[in-house]
Amino acid sequence: MEKEALAAPATTAHLELEHVAVAYGAHLALSNVTLRVPRGARVAVVGPNGAGKSTLFKALAGLLPLQQGRVTIRGRLPGRRQTAIAYVPQRREIDWSFPVTVRDVVMMGRYGRLGWLRRPAAADHAAVARCLAEMGIAGLAGRPIGDLSGGQQQRVFLARALAQEPQILLMDEPFNGVDVATQEATLRLLDRLRGHDVTVLISTHDLALATAHADQVLLLNGRVIAYGPPWQVFVPEMLSAAFGQQLFVLPGGAMVVDHCCPPGGREGE
């Protein structure tokens, strides 16, 4: 993908959240989330099930309203036609029986740029073909999305996000339930996006992956427990504050997280 289409003007904080709170009815899922994400940074969002990771991404993508606070991109509130942020949801949240082809799904990434009642132009079809090829699924373009393997489906949604030409990419548990080849393709994609200064937030339970591939870690459990480089965040006291009894510190400093959902928590948030 061409750098001019992906790059954003330089700024101190590309993405900024100020005192953000999100609720499901009377249940407050996130409270007082404040952080600044530099342009081109790769942030791992880590926390137990029910911590609000998916809720945070949905709020950033405009799928959930903020109860309070605000989100700004390059100092501005997101517009009504949100094209700056692309969101790759967890696979289990998608209806795979919907009768669309791989090409149709990836073209959905262009809709925010088309506007109402406009048909895709040659440039849109070219962008879709380029993103399919980049994710190694060009040969699957005419296949129904429901016929694909989990790893192939994940690549389709990554291609859809690329077709949006985002400044910010949100990836919710992209490594869960996919094959090694798709994991490696995803990591290669992240490296390419870094070259285009795309800001990436990835939710994950994998502390080793976050340590190896993230510039910053947001440790979350309904609120911000810690935010900083992995070596600063992944210490026993911070992890214990986030995971509680789900965290076990072994002799030698190794840490193991029990992925069970906490009492009263919402699985997958």
NORFENRA-V280087 format. One record per residue. N is the residue number from 1. OMEGA is omega as a letter, one per 20 degrees, with the letter a starting at -180 (* if undefined). D_LAST is the distance of its C-alpha to the last C-alpha in Angstrom with 1 decimal. Layout:
N:OMEGA:D_LAST ; N:OMEGA:D_LAST
This chain:
1:a:31.6 ; 2:a:33.9 ; 3:a:33.2 ; 4:a:34.4 ; 5:a:31.7 ; 6:a:28.8 ; 7:r:30.1 ; 8:r:29.4 ; 9:a:31.9 ; 10:r:31.8 ; 11:a:30.3 ; 12:r:29.3 ; 13:r:25.6 ; 14:r:24.3 ; 15:a:20.9 ; 16:r:20.8 ; 17:a:18.3 ; 18:r:20.2 ; 19:a:18.8 ; 20:r:15.8 ; 21:r:14.0 ; 22:a:11.6 ; 23:r:11.6 ; 24:a:11.1 ; 25:a:14.7 ; 26:a:15.7 ; 27:r:12.3 ; 28:a:11.8 ; 29:r:8.3 ; 30:r:10.0 ; 31:r:13.8 ; 32:r:16.6 ; 33:a:15.0 ; 34:r:18.2 ; 35:r:19.0 ; 36:a:21.4 ; 37:r:21.1 ; 38:r:24.5 ; 39:r:25.5 ; 40:a:25.1 ; 41:r:22.9 ; 42:a:20.4 ; 43:r:17.4 ; 44:r:15.1 ; 45:a:11.7 ; 46:r:11.3 ; 47:a:9.7 ; 48:r:8.9 ; 49:a:6.3 ; 50:a:4.7 ; 51:a:6.0 ; 52:a:4.5 ; 53:r:5.3 ; 54:r:4.5 ; 55:r:5.5 ; 56:a:8.3 ; 57:r:9.4 ; 58:r:9.7 ; 59:r:11.6 ; 60:a:13.7 ; 61:r:14.5 ; 62:a:15.7 ; 63:r:13.6 ; 64:r:12.4 ; 65:r:15.2 ; 66:r:15.4 ; 67:r:16.6 ; 68:r:18.6 ; 69:r:19.4 ; 70:r:20.0 ; 71:r:19.2 ; 72:r:22.3 ; 73:a:23.3 ; 74:r:26.7 ; 75:a:27.2 ; 76:r:26.8 ; 77:r:24.3 ; 78:r:22.8 ; 79:a:25.2 ; 80:r:24.9 ; 81:a:25.1 ; 82:r:22.4 ; 83:a:23.6 ; 84:a:22.9 ; 85:r:19.2 ; 86:a:18.3 ; 87:r:14.8 ; 88:a:14.3 ; 89:r:11.3 ; 90:a:10.4 ; 91:a:13.6 ; 92:r:12.4 ; 93:a:11.4 ; 94:r:15.0 ; 95:a:18.1 ; 96:r:20.5 ; 97:a:23.4 ; 98:a:23.8 ; 99:r:27.4 ; 100:r:27.2 ; 101:r:28.6 ; 102:a:27.1 ; 103:r:29.3 ; 104:a:28.0 ; 105:a:24.4 ; 106:r:25.4 ; 107:r:27.6 ; 108:r:24.7 ; 109:a:24.0 ; 110:a:27.4 ; 111:a:27.0 ; 112:r:26.0 ; 113:a:29.3 ; 114:a:31.4 ; 115:a:31.0 ; 116:r:32.0 ; 117:r:34.5 ; 118:r:35.2 ; 119:r:35.6 ; 120:r:34.5 ; 121:a:37.4 ; 122:a:38.7 ; 123:r:36.7 ; 124:r:33.4 ; 125:r:34.6 ; 126:r:35.6 ; 127:r:32.2 ; 128:r:30.5 ; 129:a:33.1 ; 130:a:32.6 ; 131:r:28.8 ; 132:r:29.3 ; 133:a:32.0 ; 134:r:29.9 ; 135:r:27.3 ; 136:a:30.1 ; 137:r:29.5 ; 138:a:32.5 ; 139:a:34.1 ; 140:a:31.2 ; 141:a:31.4 ; 142:a:33.0 ; 143:r:30.9 ; 144:a:28.5 ; 145:a:24.9 ; 146:a:24.4 ; 147:a:27.2 ; 148:r:25.7 ; 149:r:24.3 ; 150:r:20.6 ; 151:r:21.9 ; 152:r:23.9 ; 153:r:21.2 ; 154:r:19.1 ; 155:r:22.3 ; 156:a:22.8 ; 157:r:19.6 ; 158:r:20.5 ; 159:r:23.9 ; 160:r:22.6 ; 161:r:20.9 ; 162:a:24.2 ; 163:r:26.2 ; 164:a:24.6 ; 165:a:26.2 ; 166:r:23.4 ; 167:a:23.8 ; 168:r:20.1 ; 169:r:18.0 ; 170:a:14.2 ; 171:a:13.3 ; 172:r:9.9 ; 173:a:10.8 ; 174:a:14.3 ; 175:a:16.2 ; 176:r:14.6 ; 177:r:17.2 ; 178:a:19.7 ; 179:a:23.3 ; 180:a:24.8 ; 181:r:26.6 ; 182:r:23.5 ; 183:a:21.9 ; 184:r:25.2 ; 185:r:25.4 ; 186:r:22.1 ; 187:r:23.3 ; 188:r:26.6 ; 189:r:25.0 ; 190:r:23.3 ; 191:r:26.7 ; 192:r:28.3 ; 193:r:25.9 ; 194:r:26.7 ; 195:r:30.3 ; 196:r:29.5 ; 197:r:27.6 ; 198:r:24.4 ; 199:a:21.5 ; 200:r:18.6 ; 201:a:15.1 ; 202:r:13.5 ; 203:a:10.3 ; 204:r:11.6 ; 205:a:12.2 ; 206:a:15.9 ; 207:r:17.6 ; 208:r:20.9 ; 209:r:19.8 ; 210:r:18.3 ; 211:a:21.6 ; 212:a:23.7 ; 213:a:22.3 ; 214:r:20.7 ; 215:a:22.8 ; 216:r:20.3 ; 217:r:17.3 ; 218:r:14.7 ; 219:a:13.7 ; 220:r:10.8 ; 221:a:10.0 ; 222:r:9.7 ; 223:r:12.7 ; 224:r:14.5 ; 225:r:16.0 ; 226:r:18.1 ; 227:a:18.7 ; 228:r:21.6 ; 229:a:23.1 ; 230:a:21.8 ; 231:a:25.0 ; 232:a:24.4 ; 233:a:20.8 ; 234:r:20.8 ; 235:a:23.2 ; 236:a:23.0 ; 237:r:22.8 ; 238:a:19.9 ; 239:r:17.9 ; 240:r:19.0 ; 241:a:17.8 ; 242:a:14.2 ; 243:r:14.2 ; 244:a:17.0 ; 245:r:18.5 ; 246:a:16.2 ; 247:r:18.3 ; 248:r:21.9 ; 249:a:24.4 ; 250:r:27.3 ; 251:a:30.9 ; 252:r:31.4 ; 253:r:28.0 ; 254:a:25.9 ; 255:r:22.3 ; 256:a:20.3 ; 257:r:16.7 ; 258:a:16.0 ; 259:a:12.7 ; 260:a:12.8 ; 261:a:10.1 ; 262:r:11.6 ; 263:r:13.5 ; 264:a:12.0 ; 265:r:8.3 ; 266:a:5.8 ; 267:r:5.8 ; 268:r:3.8 ; 269:*:0.0
